[in-house]
């Protein structure tokens, strides 16, 4: 893997995919949170339909997003270490 003329390690496609997936999950979690707030205020039955899934999504999506960002960070550190080591 070659480096850029500026000395930075190039960003791979998998890094971009994981970063955008993480961002997407965070946005989805925030939208779901506000949807639950609006639906609760309007008197919707939160025990039926898709609402239980939306409720679980608010709890699970940020954890998965954090894990994806952590994976990107670790892969980036490993790639930079290998580039600095020369192999």
Residue pairs with C-beta under 8 A, 6 or more apart in sequence:
1 9
1 10
1 79
1 82
1 83
2 10
3 9
3 10
3 83
4 10
9 76
9 79
9 80
9 83
12 79
14 75
15 72
15 75
15 76
18 68
18 69
18 71
18 72
19 68
19 69
19 72
21 65
21 68
22 65
22 66
22 68
22 69
22 72
23 65
25 61
25 62
25 64
25 65
25 68
26 61
26 62
26 65
28 57
28 61
29 57
29 58
29 61
29 62
29 65
32 54
32 55
32 57
32 58
32 61
33 58
35 54
36 46
36 51
36 54
36 55
36 58
39 46
39 51
40 46
44 51
45 51
46 52
46 55
